[in-house]
Amino acid sequence: MSTATATATAAGAGTSQPSAESIIRTAKDRLVPVYGRAEVAFVRGEGAVLWDANGRRVLDFFSSILCTNLGHAHPAVTEAVARQAATLVHVSNLHYSAPQARLAELLTSLSFGERVFLCNSGAEANEAALKAARRYGHAHGGRFEVLTTLGSFHGRTFATIAATGQEKVRRGFEPSLPGFRYVPFGDAAAMEAAIGPKTVAILVEPVQGEGGVNVPPAGYLAELRSICDRHDLLLMFDEVQTGCGRTGTLWAYEQMGVVPDVMTLAKSLGNGVPVGAMVCNARAASGLDLGAHGSTFGGNCLTNAAAVATLEVLSDGKTLPRAREAAARLRAGLEALREKHPEQIEQVRGLGLLLGVVLKDPERAKAVNAAALEHGLLINLTAERVLRIAPPLVVTDAQIDEGLTILGRVFAS
Ligand SMILES: Cc1ncc(COP(=O)(O)O)c(C=O)c1O
């Protein structure tokens, strides 16, 4: 028995849990150390609240890296997972299953999509999109190149680090997969100028998440749409982070007057259960014929049941309007903080409940992020000095006010 399982203390829901110390020590000793982690181990969650292994309550304004848009332990998702786990966990893709068919039906009826490839993560959804683009390009003039944007993030597999417009994710993994070039985000003219004879697609996040919550100028995505139409390119939106209601509409593209050819999803699609999807129109799907792609667990019954339940809640007509109200309240509170602390806060930006508070000084940003957690508020630091603030869509007004009070105390200290 490991040290962690041997050392039991009461925590969380009152069940026997390993102590925080033993969880952290065991993980540090045995896991590949690729993540920078705060010294906290969570054991339970409900809505916008997490409890750690010491029984401490923490307000979650990060939604577990934007994966739990409906909050922790949402009853509809919990019930769907429990029911499916007791019924049928997995069926191979050599046969059909009900949760997979229902998920494909929901994803297409709730979006522009005509076809869906189901997978397990954001990187895999983007891999599917990139393979669809290459198949399309090979059939239309022998093209293969995909243009992406500087500061983007598309995943950690070989193809998706090649697609990501940040040198640091590729360092030490060279040679990089060829066929990608990076263009400044928000500059449609630069994108058109970068198109070459081998270009087949543009892949872009409607709002850059990891890159610092960067919202493009109005009209940018619509301009990319017309560029793609003029040059017979596929327009591919990575909505892994912006999708599933995060920006106030089910998909971010709906607010931008533009329809892509491909959209990739993961993160909150299963409200924390790992599931991803590449959703596309018939044109983009045209190259993905029999045997072109696959994934053993793609379309898994258990994860797909979670995604079906998640999408049913997100499209119930109440969740998204409430999320927009919550976003307006939180944003107003953050703007008030900026007015109070102009020497620290440069800007508040974002869309819906994907918000970034840009600090002037990266060291101060690091300190604020750490101090917020000490005061019981979980947020995140990205792009060196951008505090990413993304509570679940079900966050209450009282929780928003509590989070703002904690941030106010931290900025004042
Ligand atoms: C926009 C975007 N695309 C893709 C990914 C990769 O998703 P995953 O970690 O599930 O592979 C992420 C993860 O942060 C992301 O933010």
Ligand as a Chemical Component Dictionary entry (heavy atoms), coordinates in Angstrom:
data_LIG
# 
_chem_comp.id                   LIG 
_chem_comp.type                 NON-POLYMER 
_chem_comp.pdbx_formal_charge   0 
_chem_comp.three_letter_code    LIG 
# 
loop_
_chem_comp_atom.comp_id 
_chem_comp_atom.atom_id 
_chem_comp_atom.alt_atom_id 
_chem_comp_atom.type_symbol 
_chem_comp_atom.charge 
_chem_comp_atom.model_Cartn_x 
_chem_comp_atom.model_Cartn_y 
_chem_comp_atom.model_Cartn_z 
_chem_comp_atom.pdbx_ordinal 
LIG C1 C1 C 0 -7.814 26.515 -26.931 1  
LIG C2 C2 C 0 -7.279 25.188 -26.509 2  
LIG N1 N1 N 0 -7.116 24.221 -27.414 3  
LIG C3 C3 C 0 -6.651 23.008 -27.083 4  
LIG C4 C4 C 0 -6.287 22.710 -25.796 5  
LIG C5 C5 C 0 -5.762 21.361 -25.448 6  
LIG O1 O1 O 0 -6.718 20.623 -24.782 7  
LIG P1 P1 P 0 -6.307 19.287 -23.994 8  
LIG O2 O2 O 0 -5.407 19.686 -22.874 9  
LIG O3 O3 O 0 -7.618 18.708 -23.559 10 
LIG O4 O4 O 0 -5.607 18.404 -24.969 11 
LIG C6 C6 C 0 -6.439 23.697 -24.806 12 
LIG C7 C7 C 0 -6.036 23.431 -23.409 13 
LIG O5 O5 O 0 -5.827 24.302 -22.614 14 
LIG C8 C8 C 0 -6.933 24.961 -25.174 15 
LIG O6 O6 O 0 -7.085 25.944 -24.268 16 
# 
loop_
_chem_comp_bond.comp_id 
_chem_comp_bond.atom_id_1 
_chem_comp_bond.atom_id_2 
_chem_comp_bond.value_order 
_chem_comp_bond.pdbx_ordinal 
LIG C1 C2 SING 1  
LIG C2 N1 SING 2  
LIG C2 C8 DOUB 3  
LIG N1 C3 DOUB 4  
LIG C3 C4 SING 5  
LIG C4 C5 SING 6  
LIG C4 C6 DOUB 7  
LIG C5 O1 SING 8  
LIG O1 P1 SING 9  
LIG P1 O2 DOUB 10 
LIG P1 O3 SING 11 
LIG P1 O4 SING 12 
LIG C6 C7 SING 13 
LIG C6 C8 SING 14 
LIG C7 O5 DOUB 15 
LIG C8 O6 SING 16 
# 
